[in-house]
Amino acid sequence: MTRLGTGIGWRPEIAEIVEAMPGIDWVEAVAENVCPGHLPESLVRLRERGVTVVPHGVSLGLGGADRPDEGRLADLASRAQALGAPLVTEHIAFVRAGGERTASPLLEAGHLLPVPRTRDALDVLCANVRIAQDALPVPLAVENIAALFSWPGEEMTEGQFLYELVERTGVRLLIDVANLHTNHVNRGEDPAKALAELPVEAIAYVHMAGGFERDGVWHDSHAHPVPQPVLDILADLASRVTPPGVLLERDENFPDDTAELGREVERIREVVAAAPAAPSERTGARSRPDAPEPVAESTRGRVALAQAALLSALVAGTPAPEGFDRVRLGVQARALAGKRADVVAKVAPELPEILGGAAYRAAFLGYAQRRPMTGGYRRDALDFAEDLLLGQRVTEPGARRRLTDWWLERSGPAPLSGRPVARALRAARFALRRG
């Protein structure tokens, strides 16, 4: 097992701060934001200094009903090789649902959603993890996620679910203790019980992050300092086994005081160092068991139907499936729409600039209610702009012209090669005629 030490999540917005931060042993970069042929210069400099870089994937959807996409797996493998990473990580989650198995449209969540802790879901997850392990050039570790709601009819605790996953696949674990805290607040689950049930020797590293509580619901925002309850869970884990690595995640709302993140990293290091000696220092993934029987297609089908019904309720306004807490699903639906608006604003910052920040957000949330996401965020940004133009929802002439120019420039040859030409011409004509 690679000893990583103490690190921080690398983000472009804080690249210079991370480079200048003393005592950083390693960093983690979102895999989908790294181009193997054009690595960010900051990551190149860190690697040249001997800082380990681990790619952290967010789009495989290993907990989804379908087999992992070969192209996404190849992309993750290429990033691991380009970064010289000792391992790669992903999530125990599903991120899309629908399609051929369900005879319903394929929908994208735009975020990580929890899988039910059932035998069917575990069978599918184990099969998908094995497929990913076979396709990757380095070991895989998978992360427990935060949840705003519970699935009805679950058959295992989180610890039991993870233990059996490791037993059946030999996969390593990325334990996010902030997510254990989230599930404590939102689902009444005991973090200490989860840690007691985990195969701690399989832990590859640990995530730390902050969040906030609103109306009794904890939101794992990655935009706030790490709270004391999360540090306490880290101390509990470190008393059971010394984690090979611990990493601070911060994705936005970066502090003005550039030293603040460094102080958080140091506090995390101190908590681990102060923990009582762990009874066992065994770390490392278990040997991979012999391949089990392939998961039945009927099992994948049952998981597909359940996930499609849930995701449709969250992003397309269909009725909530039986047994779910409808209030919590409403919270999750609003969170998904808000995150979708935030990410589109990041990948296409011209849109809030053209429309105005408040107007952009209001318009996008209205669009999200009508149009579930079916592709990536860049496609979503283009579809949103097209929706505004075709619906004549931008009334100020200057903004309409700028939005049309933006859309035409980025759509490029797409309308000619893959989409009806009439739609592109109609969008431009509506905007320019009324400008």
C-alpha positions, -999 to +999 in steps of 0.1 A: +000+000+000+014+034-010+020+057+019+007+091+007+009+113+038-011+145+041-025+163+010-050+186-005-073+185-035-057+203-064-081+228-081-071+254-108-084+282-086-059+274-058-031+260-079-006+286-068-016+283-032-011+245-033+023+249-049+034+273-022+019+253+007+045+237+030+043+201+040+021+189+012+029+153+004+004+146-024-025+161-042-057+147-058-070+161-091-105+155-106-097+131-135-122+145-159-106+180-156-071+167-167-061+163-203-033+137-205-016+155-235-018+190-219-013+186-181-017+218-162+018+233-156+011+234-119+006+197-117+038+192-138+058+213-114+044+194-084+053+161-100+088+173-107+091+181-070+082+145-062+046+153-051+023+124-059-008+132-080-039+109-078-067+112-104-101+111-088-130+102-112-165+114-109-183+101-140-180+063-142-211+055-122-198+022-109-230+017-089-252+021-120-270-007-136-250-008-168-214-019-173-188+009-171-184+027-203-152+015-221-144+050-233-146+065-198-124+037-184-098+043-211-098+080-203-093+073-166-065+049-174-048+074-196-049+100-169-034+076-144-005+069-168+000+106-177+002+115-140+023+085-130-003+078-103+001+049-079-037+044-079-070+059-092-102+065-073-139+066-081-172+066-062-198+040-051-226+058-068-248+060-099-248+092-120-271+082-149-301+060-154-326+049-180-319+038-215-325+005-232-329-016-201-359+006-190-374+017-223-371+053-209-348+082-218-312+081-206-309+108-179-279+123-162-279+132-126-250+157-128-240+145-094-233+114-073-264+095-061-264+066-035-270+030-045-294+010-023-276-013+001-293-044-013-280-078-026-290-068-062-271-035-061-241-051-045-240-078-072-240-052-099-215-030-081-190-059-076-193-069-113-187-033-124-157-028-100-141-060-115-146-047-150-129-014-140-101-032-122-093-052-154-092-020-175-071+002-153-032+000-152-031+008-114-052-003-084-086+012-079-101+026-047-138+034-043-153+061-021-184+060+001-206+090-007-229+114+012-266+110+010-296+133+016-321+104+016-324+067+022-336+039-001-365+018+013-359-019+019-321-017+024-306-050+036-272-040+049-255-012+069-229+009+051-201-010+069-215-044+060-220-033+023-184-021+020-169-051+038-186-075+014-176-054-016-139-057-005-143-094+002-157-101-032-134-078-053-103-070-034-109-033-042-094-007-019-114+019-001-113+057-001-131+065+032-147+100+033-152+107+070-171+139+061-196+117+043-199+094+074-209+126+093-233+136+066-250+102+068-251+105+106-271+137+104-293+128+074-298+091+079-292+086+116-263+063+110-235+059+136-201+067+122-184+046+149-205+016+140-196+020+103-159+022+112-161-009+134-176-028+105-151-017+078-122-037+066-098-010+077-068-028+063-082-020+028-082+018+033-061+035+006-067+070+020-092+093+037-111+124+026-119+154+048-143+182+039-167+207+053-204+214+048-233+231+064-266+222+081-299+237+070-333+227+084-319+195+099-302+184+066-264+183+063-251+194+029-217+181+019-207+214+002-168+211+001-170+249+005-166+253+042-139+245+069-138+210+083-161+210+114-151+194+147-174+164+144-156+154+112-122+158+129-136+136+157-145+108+133-110+110+118-095+106+152-117+075+158-106+060+125-069+068+132-072+050+165-082+019+146-056+020+118-031+046+106-045+058+073-019+057+045-031+091+034-054+119+044-066+147+021-085+179+025-111+186-002-122+222-010-140+229-042-152+264-040-157+294-016-119+295-012-108+316+018-093+351+012-066+342+038-043+320+017-028+305+048-062+292+061-061+260+039-026+253+051-038+256+087-066+231+080-041+207+065-019+210+095-048+205+119-057+172+100-021+161+104-021+168+141-054+148+146-039+117+130-006+121+149-024+125+183-046+094+179-038+065+202-017+039+186-038+017+163-041-019+174-032-031+139-010-015+113-020-039+086-028-019+055-032-030+019-058-044-004-068-080+001-059-104-027-085-104-054-107-135-051-114-158-080-140-144-105-175-151-094-204-160-117-213-130-139-241-110-126-275-119-141-290-096-167-322-098-148-304-084-117-291-055-138-326-050-151-341-047-116-314-022-105-319-002-137-357+001-132-353+013-096-326+038-104-344+052-135-376+057-114-357+075-087-337+097-111-367+106-131-385+118-099-354+139-091-348+156-124-379+151-145-407+157-120-423+123-122-439+109-090-416+097-062-412+059-061-430+041-033-413+042+001-391+072-004-393+103+018-408+128-006-396+158+014-360+146+013-363+138-024-374+174-029-343+186-011-322+164-033-339+176-065-332+212-056-296+204-047-291+187-081-306+216-100-285+241-080-253+221-086-262+219-123-265+256-125-232+261-106-212+238-128-226+252-160-216+286-148-181+273-143-177+256-177-194+285-195-187+316-174-199+338-203-235+329-196-239+345-162-218+374-175-241+379-205-274+374-186-264+388-152-258+365-122-292+365-106-310+364-140-288+335-151-296+314-121-333+321-122-334+313-159-313+281-156-334+267-127-365+273-148-348+255-177-337+226-155-373+220-145-383+216-182-352+199-195-334+170-176-297+167-184-290+140-210-253+148-218-224+165-201-222+200-187-208+216-218-237+201-238-260+214-211-247+249-215-253+249-252-288+235-248-296+261-222-285+289-245-305+274-274-335+271-252-333+308-243-330+318-279-357+296-293-381+306-265-372+343-269-366+345-232-338+371-235-355+404-242-326+429-240-312+432-276-276+435-267-277+404-245-296+385-271-270+393-298-241+383-275-258+351-265-264+343-302-228+349-310-217+328-281-240+299-291-230+299-328-193+301-320-194+271-297-219+250-316-196+252-345-200+223-369-223+204-345-256+214-361-242+204-395-228+170-384-251+158-357-281+181-352-308+195-375-295+226-394-329+242-390-326+244-352-293+263-354-306+287-381-338+292-362-321+300-330-299+326-347-327+340-368-350+345-337-323+363-318-309+385-346-343+394-361-354+408-328-321+424-319 
